[in-house]
Amino acid sequence: MTQSNPRGALVYGFWGQNIGNAFFNIGGKWIVENTFGPNVSEIQDQPAYRTFHKKHSGNPKNDIKLLQYIDCDYVVLQGPMLTTSFRAIWEPTFKALKARGTKIILLSAGFFRYTDEEFDAAISFLKQYPPDMISSRDARTYEKIKDLAPLTYSGIDSAFFWPRAYTPVKLDMDPYITVNFDQYPEPNMTVSNAPLPGSVTANADQSFEALGRHWALKQPSLLKKFSAAGQWQCYLGARLDMRSLPEKIDGLTVMRPEHRVNPHITWKVYSQPGAIGSDEPFTYFTIYSQTELTLSDRVHACVATLAAGKPAMLCHPTPRAYLFERLGLDEIRAKPVLLDLDMLHQEQESELAFLRDAAQQLFPKG
């Protein structure tokens, strides 16, 4: 087969319920255009990924199964799709695409919970329906899937490419920090130019130095229990949060972006000052690129911030944070960290070189 400009489709979707999906969708689109070529379009993700759906049962019965009818040379999936429900959601589509001769590419691939059950389920599926290429987003995923496709690479999360895909608008405003908490309650913060008393730091969930200040963070214990209980319980916890949080912290404006705006629950999105929510990702790129610091329980709020050369700290135990280890950011849960942008550029260029070579092997030019 010889083809100079293969036709591709990138699976996109569910930005409103998790705008972080858009971050790696946008970065991934730039990656594919600059490796496989510009003849690539977007298509919806599987409907099973909507919030509160029982994913193990697959897609809704009456879904038209649009992805099975894609007429293109390759399809790109991205993100933490390697789950126990991967087969239930994707098997009919993989079967149909492979029957048509469509190549399947997993880009920025990761597991979700990183359990033995998940490893076994996802690996069993990929052995039966091997993709044509896999690039992982963390080293632990790579070690599990490196033998499951003809072409594999230990890559990075596609969202780290967003600054190469989009130039944010400039903001003329006072210095601000972004505090973005969705599942867990926003911590109560004690911030001072002077060292904090031992009684404060000993009782804190995290204490650290950043921006020339001493910080101590403590999440309300009762609200934290609701958050740990599950997805819908965290909404109940948010409803019970009667605090009035500050507009400024030690002279820094607090901006509170919301990553889940569909359904648009106004009382949750705008419950505190400095709130902002949008159904498109570019506003968030603008915010995170000009922040002084991001504190968040959202992985991709931290990714977007770090990719722009700003410090970020993750306040969540999720194993999906393994993608930070891939870039040497192991301490991101203990304190704010900065990403070496020169190193990031080298990692990006190495991945792009692999993908260009992969494109040539999958679609040789005549």
Stockholm file with secondary structure:
# STOCKHOLM 1.0

chainA/1-366         MTQSNPRGALVYGFWGQNIGNAFFNIGGKWIVENTFGPNVSEIQDQPAYRTFHKKHSGNPKNDIKLLQYIDCDYVVLQGPMLTTSFRAIWEPTFKALKARGTKIILLSAGFFRYTDEEFDAAISFLKQYPPDMISSRDARTYEKIKDLAPLTYSGIDSAFFWPRAYTPVKLDMDPYITVNFDQYPEPNMTVSNAPLPGSVTANADQSFEALGRHWALKQPSLLKKFSAAGQWQCYLGARLDMRSLPEKIDGLTVMRPEHRVNPHITWKVYSQPGAIGSDEPFTYFTIYSQTELTLSDRVHACVATLAAGKPAMLCHPTPRAYLFERLGLDEIRAKPVLLDLDMLHQEQESELAFLRDAAQQLFPKG
#=GR chainA/1-366 SS CCCSSCCEEEEECCTTTCTHHHHHHHHHHHHHHTTTCSCEEEEECCGGGSTTCCGGGCSCTTCCCGGGGCCSSEEEEEEEEESTTHHHHHHHHHHHHHHHTCEEEEEEEEESSCCHHHHHHHHHHHHHSCCSEEEESSHHHHHHHTTSSSEEECCCCGGGGHHHHCCCCCCCSCCEEEEECSSSCCCEEEEESSCCCHHHHHTCSEEEEETTEEEEEECCHHHHHHHHHCHHHHHHHHHHCCCCCCSEETTEEEEEEESCCSSCCHHHHTSSTTEEECSSSHHHHHHHHSCSCEEESCHHHHHHHHHTTCCEEECCCCGGGHHHHTTTCTTTTTSCBCCCHHHHHHHHHHHHHHHHHHHHHHSCCC
#=GC SS_cons         CCCSSCCEEEEECCTTTCTHHHHHHHHHHHHHHTTTCSCEEEEECCGGGSTTCCGGGCSCTTCCCGGGGCCSSEEEEEEEEESTTHHHHHHHHHHHHHHHTCEEEEEEEEESSCCHHHHHHHHHHHHHSCCSEEEESSHHHHHHHTTSSSEEECCCCGGGGHHHHCCCCCCCSCCEEEEECSSSCCCEEEEESSCCCHHHHHTCSEEEEETTEEEEEECCHHHHHHHHHCHHHHHHHHHHCCCCCCSEETTEEEEEEESCCSSCCHHHHTSSTTEEECSSSHHHHHHHHSCSCEEESCHHHHHHHHHTTCCEEECCCCGGGHHHHTTTCTTTTTSCBCCCHHHHHHHHHHHHHHHHHHHHHHSCCC
//
